[in-house]
């Protein structure tokens, strides 16, 4: 039997706080979602001024990243590279940059999805959150 790491509530709170701090530092109004390795929502917050749709896009990006075991930007790049048939992949909706996998000891244990600003800035916020737990 294998032992596997998992996110605890303290981890989720630390990630969320650091991601929020990064967004506020840059005056970015975003939604932040954190999911476990199965794509199940553990945290969702919409900062003041964030568009309502961002609260749906952020969890979709996180879910795609967790289930795909890679950052969601990979899928955006595949589609932008001309493989538009990938848009028909089942159960993947957040095919834009901004979903970042949380990786510990080579295993994806969850993901952070952010939506509300440019996609690379969404990813910057997600990475700042993940860095708060030393990963």
N, C-alpha and C positions, 0 to 999 in steps of 0.2 A: 504494500500500500504506500501511496505517496503522501507527503505532507505538503499542504499548500497554504500560501499566505493569503490573507484577506484583509480588506479595509475594515477598520473599526470606526466607531462613531467619532472618536477623538481625531483620527486621521482625516475623516471627512470634514470635520469642523475646521481643522488646521488648513486644509487645502482651500476650503471656501473662504476663510478669512484672508489668506494670502492672495487669492485670486481677486477678491473684492478690493483689497488694498492696492493691487496693481492697477485695476480699472479706475479706482478713484484718484490715484496719483496722476493718471493721464487724463482725467475728466472724461472717461468713456462710460456711457450708459449701456450696460449689457445685461444679459441673463447668463447665469452660470449653473451648469448641471453637472452632477457627479453620479456615476453609475458603478455598479460592481462588475465583476468579470462576465456576468451573464447579461449585462445591459440593463439591469433593473435599477430604477431611479432611487438614489439614496439622498440626494439633495437638489433643490432647485430654488434659485433666488433671482428675482428680477430687480435690478437697481432702479432707483428713481430715474425717470426719463427714458428708460429702455422701451423700445417698440414692443407691443404686445406679441407680435409674431415671433420675437426672439425667444420667448418662453417656450415655444414649440420647437424652434430650430436647434437651440442649445442641447436639449435632451436627445434629439435625433442625431446630432453630431457625436455626442458621447456614446450613444448606443452603437452607432456604426463603428466607432473606434474600438470599443470593447469587444464586440462580436467578431470584428474583422482582425482583431489582434494587431492593429497598426493604426497610425494616425490617419484621420479621415482625408487628409490632403492626398494620400496615395490614390484614393478613388477619384478625386477631382482631377488629378494629373492623368489618370487612365482615360477619363472621358474627354478631357481637353486634348489628349493625344490622338483622338479620333475614334476611340472604341466606344461609340455612343450606345451600342447594344448593351453595355454595362448598366445603363439606366434601368434596364428591366430586371436587374438582380432583385430577388425577393427579400423583403424585410429590411432593406437598406434605404433610408430616407435622407440621412445627413451626409450627403456626398460632397461636402464642401470643407475646405480647411477650417480648423477650429475645434476639432475633436482630437484630443491627445491621449494616447494610451498611458496608463500608469503601470510601469514595469518594475518588478522586484525579482532579482535573481533569475532574469531571463523569462519570467512568466508575467503575462498581463493579468493584473489583479483588479482592474477597473479602468475608468477613463473620465476625463473632464471635457465637457463641451461648452463652448462659449459662443454667443452670437450677439451682434449689435454694432460692431464696427467693422473695419476691413478684416478680411479673413486672416491675414498674417498677424494682425493685432489681437484677434480672438485667440489665436494659438499662443501668442505671447502671454496673455492673461492666464491661459490654462497651464502653461509651463511654469509660470511664477507660482501658481497654486501647488503644483506637484512638487516643486523644489522645497516647499515648506515642510515636507515629510522626509526630506533627504534623498529623494529619488530623481 
